[in-house]
Structure formats: structure tokens, C-alpha cells
Amino acid sequence: MSFSLKSYLEQKRFVVDRALRQVFKDGSDCPKALWGSMKYSLFAGGKRLRPVLCLASAEAVGLPQKEALRIACALELIHTYSLIHDDLPALDNDDYRRGRKTNHKVFGEAMAILAGDGLLTYAFEWVSNPAGYGAKYHKKLPQAVHELGHYAGYPGMVGGQVDDVLAERQKPTLSKVLSIHRRKTGALLLSSVRLPAVLAGVPRPKLKAMTDFGWAAGLAFQVVDDILNETGDSKALGKKAGSDRERGKMTYPSAIGLEKSKREVARFTQKAVAALKPFGVKARPLAELANYMAGRTN
């Protein structure tokens, strides 16, 4: 059976963007400045990779799209908040994101911080509302929400961001880089594919298989990010190339070099695709997405 990843991505991005517009259709009870700041970053373009992975995982485990979209939108809200905060002067101090000025450059630092706060808290309000799910999924919903908090919080993404900041200008080691990447980027990517499996109540072996896929694909994604920051073009990336080196960030290329980093991308991707075997042809979109992430140029 033929499969067009390009068509798949376009269709799923459309579905996600339509859902996000529904999430943010009414800002009447929100301060106007905050509403504008949140929407500026949320609808800045983005690949919508985490929500698309979520929808692809849902297809593999048999979770209906209605339920999967609740998780997918929450993931994008959390991801967007993390980008806004990452770009702040106190952290990465970036002027551009996705080809246009970062949130704090347009709305000021205070409003950017509050926009991130607003997106994060609304993500949990949105994903935890039982009215958004069929009754058969209510039993597993608390576990899914709990895991999202775990992977987005200090055990996962936030903790990885802390380690990333503290590691600046230190001598890079592979073990430290791996730890940072598994938490800062890998944890939220893992939750993108694991949460649909949790909500669907798949058997333990399949949950482990999806977890193995998520960890490996997440690491491959971040190593590619490291490589592109070192070798890519600012215009294509939509942000400043070479910024990791300037800030003394601990990355895969700084720890093991570019060529070895490229081999690690291939190894992680092969591991990710192999983990999908228990799901058969239903996981083809996930496998294609893993290969796409490994070969991307921005």
C-alpha cells in the first residue's frame, strides 16, 4: 500500500490547527495583551510535530481522533510555552523563532513570561476536562494527565532545561548530553506517543514498545537539532544558526563530533522503527515520521 508522508503531514497539521483554533476561539475573559501574546506564538507556523506524532500513535493503538486531539492540543500548548520561555534573555536570549521575532521582542519580557504561564496552565485545563472524552476513557484519563505533568515537569522537560543551563561552558561529556536530551526534548516527544497508548489502555508489552519508540525517536530528533544548529542556515532554521556553540551549549557534536553524531541519528532511528513491530501496518505513519525527523533540514 502506498503512503505519502507529505499528504499525511499536511492533513494532520490541518486537523491540529483547526482544533487549536477551536481551543482559542474565545478570549473574552482573557486580558487582551495576554491573549495576543499567546496566539502570536501558538500560530507562528511550527511543524506541529508533537501533535502529529500523537495522532499517529492514536491510529496505531486504536484511540479515536476526538480523544487524541485533546492530548495533541495540550502538547502543542506546552511546547509553545517552552519555546517562549527558552527564547527569553535569561535563557537562550534568541531574537527569532520560526522566522519571525520572538515573543518577548514583540510583547516584552513580562508578557512573554505570562503568555508561557497561560499556555501551560490552559494545557492542563484543556486535557483534563472529562467532557472532552468518551466515558470509556475516563478511567485512564487521570493517569494520562499525571504522566503529562511528569514528562513536562522537573523530572522531564523542565529538569532537562535546568541541566542544559547549568552545563553551559562545561566540558561536554556524552553521558551528560544524553541525560539533557532525554529530559529536555525527549520527554515531551515520548509523551506525544505514549499518552494515546495509556488512554487507550493497551497491554503492557505494547505500551513498552511505544515507550521504546518514543525515547529513541526523541533522541534522534534532538541530535538532528544539534547538528543543524552547527551546520544549518539561519534562514532555513528560522532562528540563529551556531547559537549553541556561541553559548557553550553541551551538544552531541561538541561531545563526539559531527560524523559520530550523524551515525547516532541513524542508530536511534533504526531502534525507533524496530520498536514499532508489535503494531504492524497501523504504525507505518509513526515509522515514516521517525525517518522524516532524522532527515529534516529545519
Secondary structure, DSSP 8 states (H G I E B T S, - for coil): ----HHHHHHHHHHHHHHHHHHHTS--TTS-HHHHHHHHHHHTS----HHHHHHHHHHHHHT--HHHHHHHHHHHHHHHHHHHHHHTSTTTT--SEETTEE-HHHHH-HHHHHHHHHHHHHHHHHHHT-GGGS-GGGTTTHHHHHHHHHHHHSTTTHHHHHHHHHHTTTS---HHHHHHHHIIIIIHHHHHHHHHHHHHHT--HHHHHHHHHHHHHHHHHHHHHHHHHHHHS-HHHHTS-TTHHHHHT---HHHHH-HHHHHHHHHHHHHHHHHHTGGGGGGGHHHHHHHHHHHH---
